[in-house]
Amino acid sequence: MYGWIFRNLPGPLWFRIITAALFIAAAVLVLMNFVFPWLSQFNPLTDSTIGSATQP
């Protein structure tokens, strides 16, 4: 699949490498800024119980 994408990018080799790197950076940026924060609300492993006990 990645080979097919790389072969279908336009331009010479150096331009395809830069374009592929930009696409990868954009995908990481979208995942880190929008997708992973949205998914973290559904993850029960991030719930902390430290300090939640009430003192008698």
C-alpha positions, 0 to 999 in steps of 0.5 A: 500500500505504501509503495503504491502511494509513493509511486503515485506521488507526482514529481522526481524522487526528491520531491516525492520524499519531501511530499511523503514526509509532509503527509506523515507529519500532517497525519501525526499532527492531526492524530496528536491534536484532535484524535488522541485527545478525543479518544482519551475521554473513553480510556478508563486507564487515565482515571486516577484514584490517588488523592480521591479518598475522603478523610474521616 
